[in-house]
Amino acid sequence: MSEPNPGGGGTVPTTGARATIIAATGAFALFVLGAGYLIMPASPVAQTEVRATEVCMDCHDDVAETLAGTLHQILEEDFDNPEALIACTDCHPGDERHWDDDPEEYTMTNPAGTASSVTAAICSKCHVKPHQQNMMEGNAHSVNDVSCTNCHQVHGNSHAGLLQDEEPELCYQCHTSTRGEFNKPFRHPVSDRIVKCSECHMTTAETQKNTLWYRGVNAACASCHPEFVGPFPYEHQATVDWSTEEGGCLTCHEAHGSYLPRMTKQPYEPPHYQLCTQCHSVPGHNNNTYHGTQWAGVACNDCHVDIHGSFTSRLYLSTSLQSAGCFNAGCHQP
Amino acid sequence: MRKTIMATGLALLLGALLTVPVQASKWNGVLKLGGIYLDEAENSDLSAVQETYNIYDGFNVTKILLNGQFAKKHFLSLNLTEVNLDSRKGYLSYRLPNHIRFSARYDEHRQVFDPNRQVTSRRKDWHTNLGVVANDWLRFDGRYDWQTRTGNRLSYPLGTDSYLGDSYDNTIQRGYIEAVGQKQGRGLAVGYEFTDFKDGTFETNDRQGYVVSARAYGNAHYLPWWNHYLRGALGETKLKNGDGLKWELSSFEYTGMARPWQRLGFKYNFYSGRMEDPGLNNVTDNVRNDFDVIYYSQYGRIYGGLGYIINDDDRSVTSYDVWRLGLNGGYQKYITVRFDWQNRTKTDQEKLTLLKDLEDSRIRLNLRSVYKFLTVGVGYLDRTREFTDIGVKSEGTRISGFLELRDNKWGAITADYARMDETYTNLYAPFAVMSDIVTGRVDFEYITDLRLSAGTSYLKITEDLDIEKSIIFFEGEYFFLGDWSVDFKYNVYNYDDFILQDRYYTANVVWFNIGYKFSVE
């Protein structure tokens, strides 16, 4: 089940053994816990809630119109149907005293006026996509008490996804300085309404990042730029975000916008190539014993052209260097 | 696959509509026609300002908006913009409340690579979504995206022979379907996702992948204040023509959130994942443990936590210690405070990685105050990241502020400002930039049926770079004769780069439209 660690750190389980351990643990836990939740009866709290729509219409008949055309619309034939998929009290829990006794004293819950966890609990009774689960697990929004109703508006809204406004303006309302980042000279076309904030921060990241964390931020980038993301026969550790070398697209690139071409964080240009020397900080071609100073002042990517990963060279070198003898045995290849 | 999925979605849509009597329909919408006048200064670098990449001179079918309702419960919406131009966008949706929602979005845009706008690429995106509610405990969600990119690019550096070449002929397909079973706050979901990338210029680069995932959630039966969230996934991404070269991925995650007392809550997260990568000739295991405590009060919450992460790739083992602290809250709606701090240290246990140890920290503070018609806010961010063994350090601070004056009768004035100071040092040379970014807008709404706005965004970058960029705009819209409207927009673009690429750009652009609003019953 284990073998010596080539790095010198004791022993490590073999690949197959470790895969089996992780898969077996995950599968067992998922099966037992997941199935258990479905089999067990629900908590007593959930069972005491009352379900009503028709009685609500006695006073709030105008509100029904504000749901027209949305998935929340309650059809007239369902007003007195206890088995209807949706009822007013599903989102506005409370009890009969609101209509039987005093509506002022016994108010129904307004999700827009409660803490984020309460709002999320109400919405997630039906909405259980990865987005909702992420929010419940505590992403940056829920940690900062930003609830569903801070971005979504259920009544009187015709925007897609029932967002309060269209992207990116909705996001800019709180992330005010992000608007400036999308004014930089080299940027993603977000303010142009071509790419949406949610395309990177929600859709891909939510369905992939949390199911396969190793894909990390790269997963969001790869949804539009897969040609830069592996697998490659020769990987550059700087580009892979599971690497022990702290890699990933954001090692070299700004996600929103940059002052530099190709949205890099540091210059990829002469004389200092800070982008490359952030990791390769030990003087190399300027002083190394093989090349002397013949490469001094030459841009790194004049030779290392496939820096995201290569199909032909473990040093990501241009194939044209083959004719120059650089690939000869004893030098850069294999 | 693409055709099958799109055909299925459209068939569902048509099938639903065919069951509806036509006489029970209601329609309303907007038709807007106009033109665009684009004037760019001579010798301008036409690749300098991205905002102008997708502006096309000439006649413009600006907007076709159509909303339909059938038999009171079938809703159809179609929204097309710039239909006759290469910047066209479209959105189609169909909803049958409580049962089906379908939406499709299309847009295309151009990327410009050279100063003469001769080297360009074009990207077209389709995004479709389908949701079906089978009954009160079972539902399905699906997504399908299709993207193409064609045209040319500049090889980088010029003349080199990267596998990326100097042209695009790419197609990307992504699809996702998930079935969710849920009952009384507990649920189990199973999903399947696929990706497919086809590179017409270099077939070796073709990739495909899939992920099979499952989620479960719910609260503990005897401890209803304790919620559990579980996820697990298996997947792979492989080169289609790469002799079986692939990444194999697997993961398992548990999150427990408990709030046994009104004032106190806990969160625990465990993650275990694996990536097998023959390209790096290793297998990387990642294990994370995170624990947080949250204290709730009537004014907000305070939270703090720690995490311990291990990355083990056979050759080297790195571990991370993470500490964090934060608070958010405020007094009624008048003032809101958000603060968070995080510190992370990475230890390369055997000193075998290139970068070795790392220390980074981040501190953020945001204040927002609302008083009647006035909202003001300030923000501060400070972050450092240092690889102590190799002498690399990057530091950044950002100070920002914003203001909004809003009156229901007159309109609004909004402005925000950010100053970012970023410095980077390594053994060779430092790189530093300071940027000041201002955006502002005035909206005048005092006169009924008339809306006027003006604004600007201004960016100045100094220190090792010298770039200045501004966009000034004026726009207005007037409604008359009940259903008619006219609108205009005038933008002035200016860009100067004095050091990095020594280029400039100036342009004036005018949009004008006439619109008609209609409804048919």
Interface residues (C-beta under 8 A of the other chain):
Chain A: N5 P6 G7 G8 G9 V12 T15 R18 A19 I22 A23 T25 G26 A27 A29 L30 L33 G34 A35 Y37 L38 M40 P41 A42 S43 P44 V45 A46 Q47 L67 A68 G69 T70 L71 H72 Q73 I74 L75 E76 D78 E83 A84 L85 I86 A115 S117 S124 K125 V128 K129 P130 Q133 M136 E137 G138 V143 N144 D145 S158 A160 T176 S177 R179 G180 N183 K184 P185 F186 R187 P189 S191 D192 R193 I194 T203 T207 Q208 N210 T211 L212 W213 Y214 R215 A222 S223 C224 P226 E227 G230 P231 F232 P233 Y234 E235 Q237 V240 W242 S243 T244 E245 E246 Y259 L260 P261 R262 K265 Q266 P267 P271 H272 Y273 Q274 T277 Q278 C279 H280 S281 V282 P283 A299 N301 D302 V305 D306 G309 S310 F311 S318 T319 S320
Chain B: A48 V49 Q50 E51 Y53 N54 N67 Q69 K72 K73 F75 S77 K89 Y91 S93 R95 P97 N98 R101 S103 D107 H109 G131 V133 N135 D136 D141 R143 D145 Q147 Y156 P157 T160 D161 S162 Y163 L164 N170 I172 R174 Y176 E178 V180 G181 Q182 K183 Q184 G185 R186 G187 L188 A189 G191 E193 T195 F197 D199 T204 N205 R207 V211 S213 A214 R215 A216 Y217 G218 N219 H221 P224 N227 H228 Y229 L230 R231 G232 A233 L234 G235 T237 K238 L239 G242 L245 K246 W247 L249 S250 S251 F252 E253 Y254 T255 M257 R259 K267 N269 Y271 S272 G273 R274 M275 E276 D277 P278 G279 L280 V283 T284 D285 N286 R288 D292 Y296 G300 R301 Y303 N311 D312 D313 D314 R315 S316 V317 T318 G326 N328 G329 R338 K346 D348 Q349 E350 L352 T353 L354 L355 L358 G377 G379 I390 G391 V392 S394 R398 S400 F402 D416 A418 Y424 N426 L427 Y428 A429 F431 V433 S435 I437 T439 S457 L459 I461 L465 I467 K469 I471 Y495 D497 L500 Q501
